[in-house]
Amino acid sequence: MHILLAAGGTAGHINPALAAAQRLLHSHPDCKISYIGNRAGMEARLVPQAGIHFYPIDVAGFQRKLSLENIKRNVDAFYKMFASTKQAERLLRELKPDVAVGFGGYVSGPVIRKAAKMGIKTATHEQNAFPGMTTKALSKLVDVVMLAMPEAQRYLPAGKRYVHTGNPVRQPVLDATRSSARKALGIPEDALMLLSFGGSLGARRINEAVAELLAWHKGKYYHYHAIGKYGMDWMPALLREKGVDYPHIPTLRITEYINDMDRCMAAADLVVCRAGAITLAELQAVGKPSILIPSPNVAENHQYYNAKTLADKNAAVLIEEKELTGQGLIETVKQLFENPKKLAQMGKNAARDAVLDANERIYRVLMELYASR
């Protein structure tokens, strides 16, 4: 059995692909898995680290905002589009996979499109509530479209086979419990805890609003916050200006990055964060209420649609970044912490539609395609 995976660009595309590979190898240790990705993408590093055979092609995405720089980038992307199609065809003929699966990102477009035209069994997996351009294009060609969120189907063509698989959730997240996490972190069972973060690079507007939040409660609540790489240049000084001497306040943990996210999320009573697909899957898996601030800088504003799926179920509060203020965040946190019944119900609502067996669902789809080839 030979399964080919194609995905790239962000960890939100790459990690589900690697999770599928790990699940395949668990049941079929002799299964051959190949991965086609962008030579310049993070997959070029992450995939070999996972022990998967990596085959690079050259591809770039088109920029939608008009500028001289973006026009140059689009000319480059246009030429790479043709080159990547030829590279994908050469690799597919060389590798001869039984099944080819795309997990998103520009690189999966030429690979899965060419595989479908060559008669190879194909599938694509969409992580977000609003499908990207690649999924919209591939959905017309592939045998199966896997959806992390069923809401995405309304934006895709009728008459295709759609399977709700969810997004894979890391096992440490599934294994962590509130009591064990709090014991490990030294947080009392009856204390209120906030967890906030804006991604590995940081999000300036979130950092600014959280700085005001920290200055307001000054350690009244346990509060763990990830500043992000770029926030480290200025946020510590801002906190000191606001009188938040966080290194000497035992209830606060302010760091560049949170390495034990599974434990921190399990311990938290409320999470303030972006609305990436994998983050939301983890929030649902552990049943956590959240304040979601979607990034406005992503393709098709898909984080807004992700956040709306939880907000519409009363599992989260949605605040668009353009409407985010420190005072507004303070009021939202205050209202939720003063209404424990509402907070608990939001957590239950988040957990209600959690998909805890996404890897199994994806695995079954791949096995069905392999059997039908």
C-alpha positions, 0 to 999 in steps of 0.5 A, a space after each residue: 500500500 502506497 499513500 501519498 500526502 500533499 500539504 504545506 504552508 502552515 502547521 494547520 495543514 501539515 500536522 493533520 497530514 502527519 497525524 494521518 501518516 502516523 495513524 496509517 503506520 500504526 496499523 500498517 507498519 509496512 505502508 509506504 508513505 510519500 509526501 510532496 510539499 513546497 521546497 521553501 515551506 516549513 514542511 521541508 523541515 517537519 516532514 523529514 523530521 517525522 521520518 516521512 519521505 519528502 519530495 519537493 516541488 516549487 509552488 507559490 500562492 497568488 496575492 490578492 491585494 494589489 501592489 507593485 510587490 504583489 504583482 511581481 509575486 503573482 508573476 512568479 506564482 504564475 510561472 511556478 504554477 506551470 512548473 509545479 504541475 509538471 513536477 507533480 506529474 513527474 513525481 506521480 509517475 515515478 512514485 505510483 501511489 495507490 491513493 493521493 490525499 491533500 491536506 491544504 495549502 497551495 502545494 496540494 493543488 497541482 499534486 491532487 489535481 494531476 493525480 485525479 486526472 491520472 486516475 489515482 484515487 484522491 481525497 482532500 481534507 479541509 480544516 476550516 469552516 470556510 473552505 479555501 480556494 484549493 479545496 473549492 477547486 479540488 472538490 470538483 475533481 476528487 473522490 472524497 472531500 473530508 471536512 473538519 467542520 460540516 459548515 464548510 459543505 454549504 460553500 462547496 458543490 452539491 453532488 460530491 461525497 462529503 465526510 465529516 472527519 473533524 481535525 486531529 487533536 494531539 494525544 497529550 491534549 486528550 489525555 490531560 485533565 483539569 485536576 492533574 494539570 492544576 496539580 502539576 502547575 500548582 494552581 488551586 482547584 478553586 482558583 480562576 485561571 485565564 489562558 491567553 495567546 496569539 500564536 508563535 509570532 504573537 499578535 500585537 492587538 491581543 498583546 495590547 488588550 491583554 496588557 490592560 487586562 493584566 493591569 486590571 486584575 494584577 494577579 487576582 486570577 491565575 493568568 498564563 499568557 504567551 507574548 510571541 516572538 515579536 511581542 517580546 521586544 516591547 510588551 515586557 516594558 509596557 507591562 512594567 509601565 502599567 505596574 504589572 511586575 509579573 516576574 514577582 507575581 506568583 499567579 502570573 506566567 508571562 512567556 514568549 511561548 507556552 511549551 506545555 499548552 496541553 496542560 495549560 489548556 486543561 487547567 484553564 477556566 477561560 481561553 483568549 486566543 485566535 481561531 485557527 482550526 486546530 486550536 478550536 478542535 483542541 478547545 472543543 476536545 477539552 470543553 473550554 469556553 473561549 473568547 475568540 479574536 480571529 486573525 484578519 490576516 488570513 486567506 478568505 478571513 477563514 478564522 472569522 468563520 471558524 470562530 462563528 461556528 462556536 459563537 453560534 453554539 454559545 460556546 465562545 464569545 467572538 470579538 473581531 480584532 477591529 473591535 478589540 479594546 482592552 476595556 472591552 476584553 476586561 468587561 467580557 472576562 469580568 462578566 464571564 467570571 462573575 457568571 460561573 453557570 454561563 461559563 460552565 454551559 459554554 464549556 459544555 456547548 464546546 464539548 458537545 460537537 467535539 470530534 475525538 476520533 478524527 484520525 480514525 475517521 480519516 483512516 477509514 476514508 483512506 482505507 475505503 479509497 485504497 480498497 476501491 482503487 
